[in-house]
Amino acid sequence: MDFSLSDEQEATRVLFAGFAERELRPAAERLDREACFPAELFEKVGRLGFFGMRYDPPEGSGADLPAYLLAVEELARGSLAVAAACTMQSLMGTSFIHRFTTGEVRERVLAPALRGELIGTICMTEPDAGSDLSSMETAAVKRGGRWLLSGRKTWITSAPVADLFTVFARTGEEQLSVFLVEREAAGLTVGRAIEKMGVRASVTSEVSFEDTPATCMLGERGSGMEGLKGILVDIRLMTAALALGVARAAYEDSLAYSTERVQFGRPICKFQAVAAHLAEMRTHLAAARSLTHWSAWRVESGAGGADEAAMAKLFASEAGLNICDRAARVMASYGYASEYPIERYLRDVRFTLIGGGTSEILRGHIARGATR
Ligand SMILES: Cc1cc2nc3c(=O)[nH]c(=O)nc-3n(C[C@H](O)[C@H](O)[C@H](O)COP(=O)(O)OP(=O)(O)OC[C@H]3O[C@@H](n4cnc5c(N)ncnc54)[C@H](O)[C@@H]3O)c2cc1C
């Protein structure tokens, strides 16, 4: 196993690190306060080629998984909210469109979406169907040669500004299928935006459908869960990289603070209790990154996948929370003040414990993998 970066991977890391430092870190506090979709930054990320990284040429750049994860970590170090909106576009919001559209529809929507000019979503969660997607009630019926969708989705990232909706709906008793619905479709209503604790500039809302015509079915009838499984590993490792990015920001900020803040005549990093926090943070960060990139390496080499990605996502998100919490302790009252970013990191990082499967769900998955 070789953890050194290839020239392409390093170039990707440097590109996104520079962008995040210049454009995201200075804007992150304002974006959090205003809780508005960062349209301009989103388009700039599009111009860096981020949205098509995981898709083969000609539409995308065909970057490997480690390169994508490095880009995600750097974006998340700059702003987890922007990174969350952008990763939604680069995976879930465009993946089914990339894999399953053809002809006129593909020509009309895919390239603009990969440039960030059309905004995509994935609509799975419902008020009564969260972790248990099999209980979703949104249904699609075929009438007059068209699929019509009815139902209600919630927690849909980017929905308030979206053009494209990848919607999971029931097409039979035991059958989930996936549809593309466009913003102008009759009967589609984007509901109230959901006020959130963190990733506030990654806007979310409810979406409802009432006899709403789908543009097309994405994939075969009844293949929704199979289609989702096809990107689950990427989603989980991407979420691990999101956690790594925000945790790294928290570690770096609190480390710098601990060398400058003087109490009892010494920089606080010289106190054993503070140094212990720094040591734990550094170690957790290294462990989370190693597990994430080891998993990516297993996926790339065809040696593994689902279990490793679940372990990496579980560990990195829980480590991320732990690191952000320790950073707040090191900075004490300054870790509690809104004018410093630490309290935002702590609010933001909690998102990584939910998206891509909650920690509880992942522990169940990992344990089942061990006892199979
Ligand atoms: C910021 C944000 C953005 C999101 N964006 C999207 C999006 O774009 N599209 C979308 O479709 N969804 C989105 N979601 C929804 C997200 O996928 C769900 O919140 C997630 O699947 C969990 O569902 P739930 O919140 O309904 O919790 P529930 O499933 O109701 O879980 C509640 C609690 O029970 C536990 N639990 C449930 N089942 C089990 C079990 N079998 N074993 C052990 N514990 C269990 C959970 O771990 C949790 O602790 C988003 C959520 C957030 C917070």
The ligand as a Gaussian input file, in Angstrom:
#p B3LYP/6-31G(d) Opt

LIG

0 1
 C      -28.100000      18.757000       6.739000
 C      -28.816000      17.562000       6.185000
 C      -28.930000      17.412000       4.806000
 C      -29.627000      16.335000       4.289000
 N      -29.780000      16.236000       2.922000
 C      -30.539000      15.245000       2.403000
 C      -30.790000      15.175000       0.985000
 O      -30.291000      15.983000       0.198000
 N      -31.604000      14.193000       0.526000
 C      -32.184000      13.280000       1.344000
 O      -32.904000      12.426000       0.850000
 N      -31.978000      13.317000       2.696000
 C      -31.174000      14.285000       3.238000
 N      -30.965000      14.339000       4.602000
 C      -31.668000      13.402000       5.461000
 C      -30.765000      12.335000       6.036000
 O      -30.363000      11.452000       5.055000
 C      -31.568000      11.668000       7.168000
 O      -31.678000      12.632000       8.186000
 C      -30.906000      10.423000       7.680000
 O      -31.063000       9.401000       6.757000
 C      -31.478000       9.986000       9.039000
 O      -32.872000       9.976000       9.004000
 P      -33.726000      10.683000      10.176000
 O      -33.117000      12.025000      10.443000
 O      -35.144000      10.634000       9.784000
 O      -33.450000       9.825000      11.465000
 P      -34.137000       8.384000      11.905000
 O      -33.938000       7.387000      10.825000
 O      -35.534000       8.672000      12.351000
 O      -33.236000       8.030000      13.130000
 C      -33.445000       8.544000      14.463000
 C      -32.456000       7.826000      15.389000
 O      -32.699000       6.410000      15.379000
 C      -31.541000       5.707000      14.983000
 N      -31.929000       4.540000      14.180000
 C      -32.839000       4.472000      13.171000
 N      -32.885000       3.241000      12.667000
 C      -31.959000       2.507000      13.332000
 C      -31.495000       1.154000      13.264000
 N      -31.985000       0.285000      12.368000
 N      -30.499000       0.764000      14.101000
 C      -29.977000       1.630000      15.008000
 N      -30.351000       2.913000      15.124000
 C      -31.332000       3.348000      14.302000
 C      -30.729000       6.724000      14.188000
 O      -29.361000       6.409000      14.162000
 C      -30.989000       8.000000      14.964000
 O      -30.166000       8.043000      16.090000
 C      -30.220000      15.389000       5.156000
 C      -30.079000      15.525000       6.542000
 C      -29.373000      16.583000       7.049000
 C      -29.245000      16.720000       8.547000

